[in-house]
Structure formats: structure tokens, C-alpha cells
């Protein structure tokens, strides 16, 4: 459900964690164009990853715990080729 995926509350997307695995398992993301991804998921949170400009990133988890800095992040990352077609989909997770 696109509306659930896009709903944001206090810097986080509360429904994405429950939705991301189903999205990866049951929706063919590889082969979609950037326009098709935006139609399906809305605007990405980031459009590059470090020095890699052909990426779109959607925040799944952003947990600050009791700290001022994040202690846990998880992002859905899509890599695109020069024709703006998804070639790779991954979940990147970081924990302090």
C-alpha cells in the first residue's frame, strides 16, 4: 500500500519495517525504471549513496534509542544502470 509506505511520523516511517520484506519478495523491483519506482514508492529519501549517483534509498528504520545520534538504521537501496533501470536491490543495515 503506497500510502502506508509514504506515511511519515516524527522523522520515521512506522509501516516500512513491516512492509519491506514483502515488497522485496513479492514485487519485481529489478527491471523497473526510476519513474516506475517513484510511482510505486514515492520520492526516495536519498538519490545517491556516497559517491555513487545511480542509487535511490528509502529509509526503513531510523532508531535513536536514548542517544542524540542514530543507533540503528536500515535502508532499502536500489541501484540503477545508465538507462535508469533498477539492476540491484538490497537492504543495508547498520547498528551501533
C-alpha positions, 0 to 999 in steps of 0.5 A: 500500500503506497500510502502506508509506505509514504506515511511519515511520523516524527522523522520515521516511517512506522509501516516500512519495517513491516512492509519491506520484506514483502515488497522485496519478495513479492514485487519485481523491483529489478527491471523497473525504471526510476519513474516506475519506482517513484510511482510505486514508492514515492520520492526516495529519501536519498538519490545517491549513496556516497559517491555513487549517483545511480542509487535511490534509498528509502529509509526503513528504520531510523532508531535513536534509542536514548542517544542524540545520534542514530543507533540503528538504521536500515535502508532499502537501496536500489541501484540503477544502470545508465538507462535508469533501470533498477539492476540491484536491490538490497537492504543495508543495515547498520547498528551501533 
